[in-house]
C-alpha cells in the first residue's frame, strides 16, 4: 500500500502559484513590464523592482514555513531576474516579442514553466530542509 501524500507540500506549491500570479501579473504595472525589456541599462531598475516583489513573496513564505530558509528569497530574486531578462531582453529572446507569432507564445510558455519549476524546487527545499 502506498503512503498518503503530504498535503502541506501541495498547499505550499499552491501558495507559490498565488505568489507568482500576484507578482508576475496583478502587481506588475505596465510601465515596469515595458521598461524591463529596454535595450539600455535602464532595465535594471524595473526588472530589479519586479524581481524584488517575487523575492518578497518567497521571503514571506519562508517565514511561514521555515525561517532559516530566508535565503531562498535571494535565490528567487536572482533566478527571476535572469529568466525574465533572457525572455524580454532585445538581444535575447525579446527580439521575438510579436504576440501574433507562435514563437512568442512558446517563449512565454517556457518562461512560465521555468518559473513554476523553480517554485517546485523551492517548495521541496522548504518541506525537506532540516
N, C-alpha and C positions, 0 to 999 in steps of 0.2 A: 504494500500500500504506500502511495506517495504522501509526502508531508503536505500539509496545508500551506499555501504561500503566505508570506508575511505581508499583511495588509499595509503596514507602515511604509514600506518602500514604494508601494504603488501610490499611496497618498502623497508622499514626498515628491514623487515624479509628477503627479497631478499639480502640486504647488509650483513646481518648476515650470510647468506648462502655462499656468496662470501668470507667473512672473514674466515669462517670455512674451506672452500676449500683451501684457501691460507695457513692458519696456520697449518692445520692438514696434508696436503699433499704436496703442492708446496714449502713451506718454511721450511719443516722439513727434515733436512739432514738424510741420512741413519744412520749415527753414533748416532744421538740423538734417533732415533727410536729404535735402538738396545740397547743403554745404559739405556734408561728409563725403560727397562724391567729387569735390573740387580737385582740379588738376594742380592747383597751387598748394602751398603749405598751410593755408587757412583751413584745410580739412581737419587739422589736428584738434582744434578746439571742439568743433561739432561732434566729431567721432569720439573724442575723449569724453564729452558730456554724455553722449549716448551709451558708451561702454561703461561709464560710471553708474548710470542708472541700473544696468544689468548687474554690476558688481554690488551695488547697494541691495538689490533684491536677493542675491546669493548670500550676502553677509547676513541679512535678516533671517534667511532660512537656516544658516549655520547656527545662529544664536538660538533658534528654536530647538534645534536637534543636537548640536554638538559644538559648543563654543570654541573648543580647541581647533576647530577646522575653519576659523575665520579667514585663513589664508586662501581658501578656495575663492573668495571674493576677488582677490588679486589675480588669481589664475583666470577667473571669468572675465575680468577686465581685459587682460592680455589676449586671451583667445578670441573674445568677441571683437576686439579692435582689429586683430589680424584678419579674421574671417570676413568681417564687413569691408575692410579696406580692399581686400582681394576682390570681393564681389562688386564694389562700386567704383573703385579706382579706375580712372580713364586709361591708365597704362596697363591695366589688368583686365578683369572680366567686365568692368564698367563700360568698355567700348561696345558691348552688346546690350545697350540699355534701351532698346526699342521693344516696348511691350507687345507690338504686333508680330514679333518673331518668336518661334518656338524656343530658340536658344536662350532668350531672356527668361522664359518660364522654367526651363531646365536648370539654369543657373540659380534662380530663386529657390527652386525645389531642393537642389543640392545644398545651398546655403542653409536652408531651414533644417534639413536632415542632419547637417554637421552640428548646428546649434543644439538640436534635440539629443544627438548622441553625446555631446558634452554634458548635457543635463543628466542623462542616464548614468554616465560615469560619476558625476558629482553625487547623485543620489546613492549610488553603490558605495562610494567612499564614505559618505556621511553615515550610512547604515552599518557599515562593516569596520570602520576605523576604531581601534581600541585605544 
